Amino acid sequence: MIDKVFLYLVLFIPYSFLLGPFITECTTILLIFFFLIKIFRTKNFFYFKNNFFKFFLLFNLVLIISSLFSENILYSLNTSVFFFRFYICSIAIWYALENYKNLFNKFIYSSLIAIFITTLGVLYEFIFIKNFFYSVNHSAGELSRLSGFLTKKLVVGSYLTRVGCVLFAMSIIYLLKKKNNLYILFLGLLYLTIIIFISGERTAFFSIFFFCILTLIYFRKKINIYIGTFVLLISFFVILNFEPIKKRMIDLTISQLNNTMSFEWKSEKSDPKDFVYISVHHNAHARSALKMFYDSPVLGHGPSMFRFICNKFLYNEFSCTTHPHNFYLQLLAETGTFGFLFLLIFFFQVCIKVFSGLIKPIYNNKKNIEFLLYSSILISIVPFFPSGNLFNNWLAPQIFLPFGFLLYLNNRKNL
């Protein structure tokens, strides 16, 4: 009974994200619960004797220590103490892949169905509900974004990017047997990229576009230049023919980078000597986060404390929100230098893995999947991209999802 429930929980992971943070949290907790039962029954603690577990355990301890010095200790501890569930979930996925026959294949099919259903939801909303082909209300920026089946949460692009890249990485093992299959796989990636573009989520689009570039460079000896040209032509076609989305994805981005707000907001110019991070709003969050860091540079103000004390470190009226919208700034403000260094070290480790693969690609199943999984992690932690809340119980499990497969691959000689 436990075996079946545990197996179904792993296969349910891609769908839990679609059902929101509560279901994602429940799935994560149940998966860990059944995993630990199996571990303690068999007394097989091998899965905890690795650098991945030790690294994030130390990071977790830094979070807890930071919480103990925060202004709201209990609230901050609620975030830091239970952060372990995210990396334990990755280990649980690794355990499942090693101990359940054909789970790797089943997870591919499960993810593929979830991704396909989600993209259909986005297309339906795009064509029939928001009526983007004909008209859209430009008076509010949110109307240029889609949610698919994720109710009012405008994060479908984030979901498709993270889960879609993991699916692409896993699928490569079956489609590299013939050259034409690789082109089919790239067409699927192109389809996913277009869906993310029309969702209106800019960070997700730039992330998946970065992933596409890395993938094309890596497989440069397996494909010719025409596939890259085809991707660019399709991309330009989409951009130039859907004005409402172009307005948000291209025009608004350029406008914000020029420190000018569009839509109903008035144009606001700051001192030209000041560096502006992405937009007026992002810049205000960043400035407040840095002020928090300067006030407590060693251990920060405690995980999840930005929302409570940002009013003490105001830059302007846009300063306060739930988090600074950048993982690095968030860790600087909330965990100080010690927490920030963990992410920085981790970022460089991932970069080394990705760029070593780009310089000297090795085309076998294991190396191909490893490169793509590391690339999927890299696009989530690019320092200059805006991001969500690192401690969010919907986002964090998606960020940690590739690790379960990487741990599985690292402990196998070949596939």
N, C-alpha and C positions, 0 to 999 in steps of 0.2 A: 504493500500500500504506500509506504513512504517513498519507495523507488519511483512509482508512477507519478505521485504528486510532485516530487522533486523534478522529474523529467518534464512534466507539463508546465511547471513554473518557469523553467529555463526557456521553453518554447514560447511562453506567454510574454516574455520580456518586451519584444517589439510592440505588442498590443497594449501593454501597461502604460507605455509612454503616451499613447493616443487617448487613454482614458483619464489622464491627468495626474497631478502629484500624489493624491491620496492613494490611488490604485498602484502607482509606481512604488510608493513607500511600502504598502502592504506586500506587494510582490517581493520587494527587496528583503524585507524582514522575514517573510515566510521561507524564502530561498535560503537565507543564512541559517534560520532555525533548523530546517531539515538537513542542511549541510553539516552543521555542527553535531547533530544527533548521529549522523553517519560516521563522522570523524571520531567522536568519543566512543562509539560502539566498537569501531575497528582499531582504535588507538593508533591511527595512522596520521601522525602529525608532520609528515614529510612536506605537505603542502604549505606549511608555514616556515619552512627552513629555506628561505630564498631572499635575495636582496630586495626584491619588490616589496615583500611584506615588511622587512626591517626598515626600509626607507620611509614608507608611509606610516609605520608605527612611530618612528622618531618624529615625523611631521605631526602626527596626532598628539604626541606628548607636548610639542611646542604649542599647539593650539590650546591644550588644556592649561598649560602654565600661563599663557596669555590671558585666558578667561579668568583665572584666579586673581589677576590684577585689574580686571575690568570694573566699570562702575556698576554694572548689573551682572553680578557673578552667575547667578542661577540661569538667567536667560542665555548668557554666552556659553556656559557649560553645556546647555542643552544642545548647542551646535557642535562644540568641540569634542565632548565625550563620545558622542555617537557617530562621529565622522568615520569611525572604523568600518561601519557597515558598507561603505562604498567599495573599499579595497578588498574586504572579505567577500563581497559579492563577486568580484572578479575571480578570486581564488575558487569560489564555488562553481563558477562557469568552467574553469580549468578542470576541476575535479569531475564535473559532469561529462565533459568532452572525452576524458580519459576512460571513464567507467561505463558509459552508455553507448552501445554500438549504434553507429550511423547517426549519432546526434549532430555531428557536423553537417551532414546533408540535410537533416530535418530542420536545423536552425536556418539554413539557407532558404528552404522552401517557406518556412514560417515568416521570415523577414521579407521575402519577396512578395508574399501575399499582403502583408501589412503595408509595405511601401506602395504596392500597386493600388490598393484600396484608397490609401491616402492621396495619391496623385489624382485618382479619379474624382475624389472629393474636391480637390483644389480646382480641377478643370470644370467641374459642375458649377462651383461657386463663381468661377471666373466668367463662364459663358452665360449662365442663366440667372444667377442671383445678383451679382454686382454689375452684370451687363457691360463689361469692359469693352466689348466690341463697338459700343455705340456712345455711351455716356457714363460719366462718373462725376460725383460731387467733389470738386477740388477744394471745398472750403475747409476740409479737415484732412490731415495727413493720413489718419488711420483708414480712411476709405480706399486708399491705394494699397492696402495690404489685405491678404486673405488668411483665413484660418482653417479651411478645409473642414475636417471633422473634429478639430480641436476647439470646438465651441467658440468662446470669445477670446481665447488665447491666440495671439498673433505670433505664434512660434512654430508654425508648421515647417517653415524653411529650415529652422534649426534642427528639428527632428529628422527631416529628410536628408539633410547634410550628414549628420553624424551616423545615423543608422544606415543610410544609403551607402556611405563610404565603406562601412564595415561589410555590408552585403557584397559590394563590388569586390572587395579584397578576397572574401571567401569564395566567390564565384569564379575567380580567375583560374582556380585549379582545374575546373572542368572545361573551360572554354579555350585553353591554350593548346589543346591537342591538335587543332587545325588553325591555320592562319586566319581563315575567314571568320572563325568563331570570335577572335579577338576584336574584329571590326564590329561584330554584333554586340559584343559587350560594351564597346565604346559608344555605340548608338544608344544603348540603354543609359549610359552615363550622361550622354547629351540630352536625352529625354528628361532625366532627373534634373539636370542643370536648368533646362528651360522651365520646368515646373517650379523650381525654387526661384527663378527670376520673376515669373509672373505672380508668385506669392507676395512679392514686394518687400521681402526681408533682405535688406542690403548686406548685412554682415554674413548671412548664410550664403548669399550668392557669391560674394567675393571669396569666401572660404572654399566653396565647391569649385569655383573657377581656378583658384590656386591649386587645389587638388588635381584638377584636370591637367594643368600645366606640368605639375610634378610627374603625373602618370605618363603623359606624352613623352616627356624627356626620358623617363626610365625605360620605356618600351620603344625607344627610337630605332633600335636595331630590328624590331619585330614589325614595325609599321612604316609606311612612307609618309611623306609630307602632305599628301592629299587629305588624310584624315584630319590633320590640324587645320588645313585651309577650310575644309568642310565645316568644322566646328565654328570657326570664326565667321563664316558666311551666314550660317544659321543664327548665330548670336546677333550679328548686325541686323539681320532680317527681323528678329523678334524686337530688338530695341527700337528700330526705326518705325515699326508698324503698329505699336501699341502705345500711343501717346500718354495715356494716364499713368501707365507703369513707368514709362520713360521719364515722366515728370518727377516721380519719386526716386527711382533707382539711379538716374543719371543727373538730371537737372538739380534736384534737391541736394544731392551729394556734392556736386560742384559748388552750389550756392553756399552750403554749410562750410565747405573747405575754404571758401572766400570770406568766411565769417559773416554771411548774410542769411537771415532767416526768411523763408518763403511762406506760402499759404497766407493765413490770416495775420501772421505775426509781422510786425513792422521791422524794417531793416535796422539792425543795431550794429554799429561799428565800435569796436574797442580800440584801445591804443595800438597803433600799428607795430609798436615795438614789442608788444606782448605776443607770445606764441599761443595760438588757439588750437586746442586739441579737438579736432573733428567738427564740433559745433559749439554754439553758445552754451547749451545744456551740458554736453559732455565735458566741456572745458571747466564749467563751474563745479561739476562733480569731482573732476581730477584735482582742481585747485584745493578744494576742501579736504580731499583725501591726503594730499601732500601736507597740508597744514596739520592734520591729525598725526601724520608720520613725524613731522618735525617736533611735535609736542611730546611724542612717546616713541622714539626711534628704535628702541631695542625690542620690546615685546608688543608694541602697538596698544590699541585700546580694547582688544578682545574681539573674537569672531562674532559677526552679526551685530556689532555695536554701531556701525556707521549710521544707521537709521535713527538711533537714539541720541547721538551726541554731535551730529553734523551741524546742528544749529549753533554750536559753540565755536565752530570753525568756518563760518560763512564766508564765501567769496562774493556771491551776489544772491538774488532771490531764487536762482535756479539750483542752488547748491545741494539742497537736501532731497534725498530719495532713499530707497531701501538699501542701495549699494552703489559703488562708484562706476559701475558698468565697465570695469576692466579688472581682470583677475590680478594683475600685478599691482595696480593701485589699491585694490581691495586688501591684498595681503600686507602692503606697506602700511596702510592705515590701521588695519585691525590686528595684525600679528607682528608688525615691525620688521626689523632686518632679518631676524632668525626665520620667520615664516616665509618671507620674500625669497631668501636664499635657496630654500628647498625648491620653489617653483623655478627659479633661475637655473639652478643646477639641472633640474629635470628637463627644462627647455633645451639646454645645450646638449644633453645626452640624446634627446630625440633628434635634434638637428644633425648630430654626428651620424646617427643611424640612417637618416634620410639622405644626407648629402654624400655619404660614402656609397650608398646604393646608386645614386645618380652618377657618380664619377666612374664607378666600376660595377655595372649591373651584372648579376649572376642569375640567369634565367632558369630557375627550377621552382617547383611548386612552393617549397618552404620559403625561399628568399623572396619570391614574388609577393606572397601574402604578407610576409613580415614588412617589406618595404611599404606596401599599401596601408597596412595597419598603423605603422609609425607615421605615415603621411596623414592619415585620418586623425591622429592625435595632435600632430603639429598644427593643423589648421584650426584646432580648438584653442591653442595656447599661443597664437601669434601675439606678441606683446602690444602691437599698435592697433589691433582690431578691438572694437568694442565687444563686450561680452556680458554674460549674465552674472548671476550670483554663484560663486564657486561652491557655496554650501547649500545651494538649493536642492531639495530632494527629488526634483524632476530632472534638472540639468546634470548634476553630478553623476548619477548612474549612467547617463549616456556618454559622458567623458571617460568613465572607467570601463565601459563596455569592451573596447578593443583589447584591454589588458588580459582579459580572460583567455582570449584566443592567442595572444602573444606568449603567455605563460605556457599554454598547451604546446605551441610550436617549439618553444625553447627547450622543451623536455622530450622532443622527438628528433631523431636523426634525419628523417625524411618523411614525405607524405606520398 
